[in-house]
Amino acid sequence: MSKASPTELVAAHIAKACATPLPPEVARKARLHLLDTLAAMIDGTQLRAGRQAVSFAALTGGPPHSGIPGTELVTDAVTAAFAGAMAAHADETDDSHLGGRFHPGCSVVPSALSVAQLRAASGEELLRAIAAGYDIGARFTKALGFTAPRSGSHSTHCLGANFGAAAAAGALAGLDEVQCEHLLSYATQQASGLAYWERDADHVEKAFDFGGMGARNGVFAALFVAGGATGVSESLTGRHSYLSSFAERARPDELFEGLGEGFEVMSATIKKWSVGSPIQAVLDSAASLVESPYLSDREIRRVRVVMPDDRIEIVDNNEMPEVCVQHLVALALCDRGITNSSIRDHSRMRDGDVLSYRRLVELVPSRSLTEARPARQAIVEIELRDGRKFSKRTRAVLGTPDNPMSEEQVEEKARNLISTRIGGEAADLLISAVRNIATLADVRDLRPLWMPR
């Protein structure tokens, strides 16, 4: 018997994902990422990227198969996944995956929710599909063998989203192994995305690149194949394949080794702050320092922010407030604290008081912090005019695998994000429903709980 190819092994994993029970700790982690992303989607429908996507869905959407969380709109599954994914990444509160170099939740969860509604899937099947999406999305970027965060001609944030969404949607669409090979072929043909999303000041195209495009592509591919479309087998390796087209140093074993044994959702991060992942440690440190009673407006001489040098360009004076480290540190100093509401207020980028603090902030790249473990550490140092210095180093950011949020903390984050959108009582009901998602017979029963009040 010939040895199965990487494409066949990945396809087989997707085909059986919804019928394969998850270990309890994996199911729990998938459930927390479902809740975290649902909250991001509901909150994001009122932010610019989400509003534009929902308006587009209302104008162009098809038959009422899948609801968009945070709205009363029910539309076709592809459009619902697209709009939900745009909303999920509207302000950087969605999760991330350091090793996979992408944001899995904002593409995988909306895709899974959309197809789960179309297929009247159970909550347990939804969790299994989400876990499969995190697995495939992360593995497909790791297999490219990029040697640095900014290497490669295509953005891993787009590629991971594309394949993660396709896997989750394909699992719920009920595709067999041959059909899953065809699913992977359509996903490969649609793989795209360049890193100039960093220049998007409005966080609209970035939401498309990180979430909306992958969700749209993945759900389309799954439903097209489920409807009888055929495709090409063996799309992942060999001549004219995914790895030959996108990899720097191809590592095909990453595509399949340990599938079903190690679960990438366990390595994903749930964010405390609604900012780019490289800034999480900076804000942990800054928030701690600004509480000091020794600081005052006239005493601060300068602020040094020391960060890993491998990702510093992404957040150095970026035009998006959520991805600009100098602005966010200045905001924390100006307000003597920071909130997710102040972070998303784009007008504060032009605030004179914030700008005066921003001029004091010096960003310092550090090779030693790049090599330090856990990854993405940061040091914030504040020097006063009288020569005194205060320093805080954050080693393990809250929400990362090394310092995970508790279930209560994730639920409280979700409650804070969605209570103003759907009401406090509805927020509690939705949180409770997700807590018990494994007993839900039909995912469509969530719809009344996520609609605005």
C-alpha positions in Angstrom: 0.0 0.0 0.0 1.4 3.4 -1.0 2.0 6.0 1.7 -0.6 8.7 1.9 0.5 12.1 0.7 0.4 15.3 2.8 -2.7 16.4 0.9 -4.5 13.1 1.6 -3.6 13.2 5.3 -4.8 16.8 5.7 -8.0 16.0 3.8 -8.7 13.0 5.9 -8.3 15.0 9.1 -10.8 17.6 7.9 -13.3 15.0 6.7 -13.4 13.3 10.1 -13.0 16.3 12.4 -16.7 16.8 13.3 -17.1 13.1 14.2 -14.0 13.0 16.4 -14.3 14.0 20.1 -11.9 16.6 21.4 -10.0 16.1 24.7 -11.8 18.0 27.4 -9.1 20.7 27.8 -9.1 21.3 24.0 -12.9 21.5 23.9 -12.8 24.0 26.8 -10.1 26.2 25.1 -12.0 26.1 21.8 -15.1 27.2 23.7 -13.3 30.2 25.2 -12.1 31.2 21.8 -15.6 30.9 20.4 -16.9 33.2 23.1 -14.0 35.7 22.7 -14.6 35.9 18.9 -18.3 36.1 19.2 -17.8 39.1 21.5 -15.4 40.7 19.0 -18.0 40.1 16.2 -20.9 41.6 18.1 -18.8 44.6 19.2 -17.3 45.0 15.8 -20.6 45.4 14.0 -20.7 48.9 15.4 -17.1 49.8 14.3 -16.1 51.0 10.9 -15.0 47.7 9.3 -18.0 45.9 10.7 -20.5 48.5 9.7 -19.3 48.6 6.2 -19.4 44.8 5.9 -22.9 44.5 7.4 -24.2 47.2 5.0 -22.6 45.3 2.1 -24.3 42.1 3.3 -27.7 43.8 3.6 -27.4 45.1 0.1 -26.0 42.1 -1.7 -26.7 39.0 0.5 -28.6 36.0 -0.6 -31.1 33.5 0.9 -31.6 33.7 4.7 -29.4 30.8 5.9 -27.0 32.3 8.4 -27.2 35.1 10.9 -24.5 37.7 11.6 -23.9 38.0 15.3 -24.6 41.5 16.6 -27.3 42.1 14.0 -30.8 40.9 13.0 -29.6 40.2 9.5 -29.8 36.6 8.2 -28.3 36.1 4.8 -26.4 33.5 2.7 -23.6 31.6 4.4 -20.7 33.1 2.4 -21.8 36.6 3.0 -22.5 36.0 6.7 -19.1 34.6 7.2 -17.5 37.5 5.4 -19.4 40.2 7.3 -18.8 38.4 10.7 -15.1 38.1 10.0 -14.8 41.8 9.1 -16.5 42.7 12.4 -14.4 40.2 14.4 -11.2 42.0 13.4 -12.6 45.6 13.5 -10.5 46.7 16.4 -7.8 44.1 17.3 -9.6 42.5 20.2 -9.7 39.1 18.5 -7.2 36.4 19.3 -3.8 35.6 17.8 -1.5 32.7 17.2 2.2 33.5 17.6 3.6 30.3 16.0 1.1 30.4 13.1 1.6 34.2 12.6 -2.1 34.9 12.1 -5.3 35.7 13.9 -7.3 32.4 13.8 -10.5 33.4 15.5 -11.6 36.2 13.2 -11.6 33.9 10.1 -12.2 30.4 11.6 -15.1 31.2 14.0 -17.3 33.3 11.7 -16.8 30.6 9.0 -17.7 27.8 11.3 -20.7 29.7 12.7 -22.0 30.4 9.3 -21.9 26.9 8.0 -23.0 25.4 11.3 -26.2 27.5 11.0 -26.7 26.4 7.3 -26.3 22.7 8.3 -28.2 23.0 11.6 -25.0 21.6 13.3 -24.7 20.9 17.0 -22.6 23.0 19.4 -20.2 20.0 19.8 -19.7 19.8 16.1 -19.1 23.6 16.0 -16.3 23.3 18.6 -14.7 20.4 16.7 -14.7 22.4 13.5 -13.2 25.4 15.2 -10.4 23.3 16.6 -9.7 21.9 13.1 -9.6 25.4 11.6 -7.0 26.5 14.2 -5.0 23.3 13.5 -4.9 23.7 9.7 -4.5 27.5 9.6 -1.4 27.4 11.9 0.1 24.4 10.2 -0.2 25.9 6.7 1.9 28.9 7.7 4.4 26.9 9.7 5.0 24.6 6.7 6.2 27.6 4.7 9.4 27.7 6.7 9.7 31.5 6.9 12.9 32.4 8.7 11.7 35.8 10.0 8.3 37.3 10.8 8.5 39.6 7.8 10.0 37.1 5.3 8.1 35.6 2.4 6.3 37.4 -0.4 2.8 36.8 1.0 1.3 37.6 4.4 0.9 34.6 6.8 -2.0 36.5 8.4 -3.9 36.1 5.1 -2.8 32.5 4.3 -3.5 31.1 7.7 -7.0 32.7 7.7 -7.7 31.3 4.2 -6.9 27.7 5.1 -8.2 27.8 8.6 -11.6 29.0 7.4 -11.7 26.4 4.6 -11.0 23.6 7.1 -13.6 24.7 9.6 -16.2 25.2 6.8 -15.3 21.9 5.1 -15.6 19.9 8.3 -19.1 21.3 8.9 -20.2 20.9 5.3 -19.9 17.2 5.6 -17.3 16.7 2.9 -15.7 13.3 2.4 -11.9 12.7 2.0 -11.9 13.2 -1.8 -14.1 16.3 -1.5 -11.7 17.7 1.1 -8.8 17.3 -1.3 -10.8 19.4 -3.8 -11.6 21.8 -1.0 -7.9 22.3 -0.4 -7.3 22.8 -4.1 -9.9 25.6 -4.2 -8.4 27.1 -1.0 -4.9 27.0 -2.6 -6.1 28.7 -5.8 -7.6 31.5 -3.7 -4.6 31.9 -1.4 -3.4 35.5 -1.5 -2.5 38.5 0.6 0.3 41.0 0.9 1.6 42.7 4.0 0.9 46.3 2.9 -2.1 46.0 5.2 0.2 47.7 7.6 -0.4 51.0 5.8 -4.2 50.9 6.3 -5.0 53.7 8.7 -8.8 52.9 8.9 -8.5 49.2 9.8 -10.9 48.3 7.1 -8.7 46.6 4.5 -6.7 45.0 7.4 -10.0 43.4 8.6 -10.6 42.1 5.1 -7.0 40.7 4.9 -7.0 39.1 8.3 -10.6 37.9 8.5 -13.0 38.7 5.7 -11.1 37.4 2.7 -10.2 34.1 4.3 -13.8 33.5 5.6 -15.3 34.3 2.3 -12.9 32.1 0.4 -13.1 29.2 2.8 -16.9 29.0 3.1 -17.3 29.5 -0.7 -14.8 26.6 -1.4 -16.6 24.3 1.1 -20.1 24.9 -0.2 -19.0 24.8 -3.8 -17.5 21.4 -3.4 -20.4 20.3 -1.2 -22.7 21.2 -4.1 -20.9 18.8 -6.4 -17.9 20.8 -7.8 -14.8 18.8 -8.5 -11.3 20.0 -8.2 -7.7 18.9 -8.4 -6.1 16.4 -6.0 -2.6 16.8 -4.5 -2.6 20.6 -4.3 -0.2 21.0 -1.4 3.1 19.5 -2.4 5.0 18.8 -5.6 5.3 20.9 -8.8 2.8 23.8 -9.1 1.5 23.4 -5.5 0.9 25.4 -2.4 4.4 24.9 -0.9 6.2 25.3 -4.2 4.4 28.7 -4.7 4.5 30.2 -1.3 7.2 28.5 0.9 10.6 29.9 1.7 12.0 26.7 3.1 9.2 24.2 2.7 8.5 21.9 5.6 5.8 19.6 4.4 5.8 17.5 7.6 4.3 20.5 9.4 1.1 20.0 7.4 0.2 16.7 9.0 2.5 15.5 11.7 0.6 15.2 15.0 -2.7 16.1 13.6 -5.3 14.9 16.0 -2.8 14.7 18.8 -1.5 18.2 19.3 -4.0 21.0 19.0 -3.0 24.5 17.9 -5.9 26.2 19.7 -4.0 25.4 22.9 -1.2 27.7 21.6 -3.5 30.6 20.7 -3.7 33.8 22.7 -6.8 35.6 24.0 -6.0 39.3 24.2 -6.5 41.5 27.2 -6.0 44.7 25.2 -7.5 45.6 21.8 -4.2 46.2 20.2 -1.7 44.4 17.9 -0.2 41.4 19.6 3.4 42.8 19.8 2.0 45.7 22.0 0.3 43.6 24.6 3.4 43.4 26.8 4.1 47.1 26.4 0.6 48.0 27.7 0.9 45.5 30.6 4.1 47.3 31.6 2.8 50.8 31.0 -0.5 50.3 32.8 1.4 49.1 35.8 3.8 52.1 35.8 1.3 54.9 35.4 -0.4 53.8 38.6 2.7 55.1 40.5 2.0 58.1 42.7 5.4 59.5 41.9 4.6 60.4 38.4 3.1 63.8 37.4 2.8 65.8 34.2 5.8 68.0 34.8 8.1 65.2 36.1 8.5 62.9 33.1 11.7 63.5 31.1 11.6 60.6 28.7 10.1 57.1 28.2 12.0 54.2 26.7 10.0 51.2 25.3 12.2 48.2 24.7 10.8 45.6 22.4 11.9 42.5 20.4 13.6 43.7 17.2 11.9 41.2 14.9 8.5 42.7 14.9 9.1 46.3 15.9 8.6 47.8 12.4 4.9 46.6 12.5 4.1 48.9 15.4 6.6 51.7 15.0 4.6 54.9 14.4 1.9 53.0 12.6 -1.0 55.1 11.3 -3.6 52.8 13.0 -3.9 53.7 16.7 -4.4 50.1 17.7 -1.1 49.2 16.1 1.0 52.2 17.1 3.1 51.7 20.2 4.2 55.3 20.6 0.6 56.5 20.6 -0.7 53.9 23.0 2.1 54.5 25.6 1.4 58.3 25.3 -2.3 57.6 25.7 -1.6 55.6 28.9 0.5 58.4 30.3 -1.9 61.1 29.4 -4.9 59.4 30.9 -3.0 57.7 33.7 -4.5 54.4 32.5 -5.8 52.9 29.3 -9.1 51.3 28.3 -10.2 49.5 25.1 -12.6 52.5 24.5 -9.7 55.0 24.5 -7.6 52.7 22.3 -10.2 52.7 19.6 -10.8 56.4 19.7 -9.0 57.5 16.5 -9.4 61.2 17.3 -6.9 60.8 20.2 -4.1 60.4 17.6 -4.5 64.2 17.1 -5.0 65.1 20.7 -2.5 67.8 21.7 -1.9 66.4 25.2 -1.4 62.9 23.8 1.0 64.2 21.2 3.1 66.0 23.9 3.6 62.7 25.7 4.3 60.9 22.4 7.3 63.2 21.8 8.8 61.7 25.0 8.6 58.1 23.8 11.7 56.4 22.4 11.3 53.0 20.9 14.3 50.7 21.3 14.8 47.4 19.4 16.3 44.5 21.4 17.8 41.3 20.0 17.9 39.8 23.5 14.1 40.3 23.9 13.6 38.7 20.5 15.5 35.6 21.8 13.9 35.7 25.2 11.2 33.1 26.2 8.3 33.5 26.6 8.2 35.5 23.3 7.0 39.1 22.9 8.3 40.5 26.2 8.7 44.2 26.7 10.3 46.7 29.0 8.9 50.2 29.7 11.2 52.7 31.5 10.2 56.1 32.7 12.8 58.7 33.6 11.8 61.7 35.7 13.3 65.1 35.6 15.0 64.6 39.0 16.8 61.6 37.7 14.7 58.9 39.2 13.8 55.9 36.9 10.9 53.4 37.0 11.0 50.2 35.0 8.6 47.4 34.4 9.3 44.3 32.4 6.5 42.0 31.3 7.6 38.5 30.6 4.4 36.5 30.2 1.5 38.5 28.8 -1.9 37.8 30.3 -3.9 35.7 27.9 -0.9 33.9 26.4 -0.3 30.1 26.8 2.3 31.0 29.5 -0.2 33.1 31.4 -3.7 32.2 30.3 -6.8 34.0 31.2 -9.2 32.2 33.4 -12.7 31.3 32.2 -14.0 34.1 34.4 -11.7 36.7 32.9 -12.6 35.7 29.3 -16.3 35.9 30.2 -15.8 39.3 31.8 -14.0 40.6 28.8 -16.9 39.4 26.6 -19.4 40.9 28.9 -17.7 44.3 28.8 -17.6 44.2 25.0 -21.2 43.2 24.2 -23.3 44.5 27.1 -23.7 47.9 25.5 -24.5 46.3 22.1 -27.1 43.7 23.0 -27.9 44.6 26.7 -26.6 43.1 29.9 -29.3 40.4 30.3 -28.8 39.2 26.8 -25.0 39.2 27.3 -25.3 37.0 30.3 -27.7 34.6 28.5 -25.3 34.4 25.5 -22.3 33.8 27.8 -24.2 31.1 29.6 -25.2 29.5 26.3 -21.6 29.3 25.1 -20.5 27.9 28.4 -22.9 25.0 27.7 -22.4 24.9 24.0 -21.5 21.2 24.0 -25.1 20.4 24.9 -26.7 22.6 22.2 -28.5 20.6 19.6 -28.7 23.3 17.0 -26.4 26.3 16.7 -29.2 28.4 15.2 -30.6 28.6 18.7 -27.9 31.2 19.5 -29.3 33.7 17.1 -31.9 35.3 19.4 -29.3 35.8 22.0 -26.8 37.8 19.8 -29.3 40.2 18.3 -29.2 43.9 19.4 -31.8 45.1 21.9 
